[in-house]
Each structure stands twice: as C-alpha cells, then as structure tokens.
C-alpha cells in the first residue's frame, strides 16, 4: 500500500533516535530521546485550500522540524507515518 496525500498535506517519517552520545556513550532504548526531525516521504499536489491557492514548497527527501503534537499518526505495513499540513512544518533542516 502507498499513501498519496491530498491538497497541502505532507507524509512524514520520524528520523531514528541517536543510539550513541557525542561523547561515545551508548544509550539504551529507554534513554533515547526521539528527535522532532522528520523525513518527507511524499508531498501533496497543493492547489486551492480553504479558498486560497497553495503552492507546495517542500519536496520528498527533505528533513524538517515539526511540533511535538502536530499531525495525524498512521501505521501502514508496520511503519509509522505522520500526516501534516504544509503550514504545520516549522523549518527545513539543512546539513
């Protein structure tokens, strides 16, 4: 199965938590803090949303920062995704 977002929705997958600290200490899964950084899996087409033209500025593969409680969580084929509107994404993370 595949997810195909409509309008200005974006499908995200959370980036894995760090298993080791910068000092080289390995963390147990209970001690690992999940980052609020997500990878964009697929982006909707945009279009007219609530009477306004919405241009999609994001692309698949980008890493983004999102608020902790935003979006709708969906589990598909054992993988957890989050679906949000483009305007709920706070920033693009650049390397």
C-alpha positions as a printed Julia matrix, in Angstrom:
95×3 Matrix{Float64}:
   0.0    0.0    0.0
   1.06   3.58  -0.63
  -0.05   6.87   0.87
  -0.97   9.67  -1.54
  -1.63  12.94   0.32
  -4.28  15.32  -0.95
  -4.13  19.12  -1.2
  -1.42  20.65   1.02
  -0.76  17.53   3.12
   2.69  16.02   3.61
   3.55  12.46   4.72
   6.49  12.29   7.15
   8.52   9.54   8.8
  10.37  10.24  12.05
  14.16  10.12  11.94
  15.64   7.39  14.16
  16.86   8.39  17.63
  20.58   8.58  18.28
  21.96   5.41  19.82
  25.23   6.99  20.95
  26.02  10.35  22.56
  28.6   12.73  21.11
  30.96  11.51  23.86
  30.64   7.89  22.65
  28.3    6.55  25.33
  25.72   4.06  24.03
  22.13   4.73  25.15
  19.5    2.15  25.98
  16.27   2.41  24.01
  14.53   3.82  27.1
  17.09   6.64  27.37
  16.97   7.58  23.7
  15.08  10.79  23.11
  13.14  10.83  19.86
  14.0   13.91  17.83
  11.25  16.04  16.35
  13.02  15.77  12.99
  11.15  14.01  10.2
  11.93  12.99   6.64
   9.41  13.91   3.97
   8.19  10.76   2.22
   5.66  12.26  -0.2
   4.08  15.7   -0.76
   0.55  16.51  -1.9
  -0.12  18.48  -5.08
  -1.2   21.73  -3.43
  -3.96  23.62  -5.19
  -6.86  25.56  -3.71
  -7.21  25.01   0.04
  -9.84  26.96   2.02
 -10.32  29.29  -0.96
  -6.6   30.17  -1.26
  -4.05  28.95  -3.78
  -1.38  26.86  -2.0
   1.98  26.24  -3.67
   3.94  23.31  -2.25
   7.42  24.45  -1.21
   8.61  21.11   0.17
   9.93  18.06  -1.67
  10.34  14.38  -0.82
  13.62  13.57   0.91
  13.96  16.84   2.82
  14.34  16.72   6.59
  12.02  19.02   8.53
  11.29  20.1   12.09
   7.75  19.76  13.37
   5.98  20.47  16.64
   5.71  17.58  19.09
   1.91  17.21  19.0
   1.15  18.13  15.37
  -0.2   15.82  12.72
  -2.11  12.59  12.49
  -0.24   9.33  13.15
  -0.89   6.47  10.76
   0.61   2.97  10.79
   0.86   1.28   7.39
   2.63  -2.03   6.73
   4.29  -1.82  10.16
   5.76   1.65   9.55
   4.52   4.71  11.47
   3.94   7.88   9.46
   2.67  11.34  10.38
   0.46  13.35   8.04
   0.53  17.14   8.46
  -0.41  20.22   6.5
   2.48  22.09   4.95
   1.91  25.1    7.24
   2.39  22.9   10.36
   6.05  22.28   9.46
   8.27  24.71  11.36
  11.55  24.57   9.43
  13.65  22.66   6.92
  16.79  21.08   8.41
  19.84  21.64   6.2
  23.18  19.83   6.56
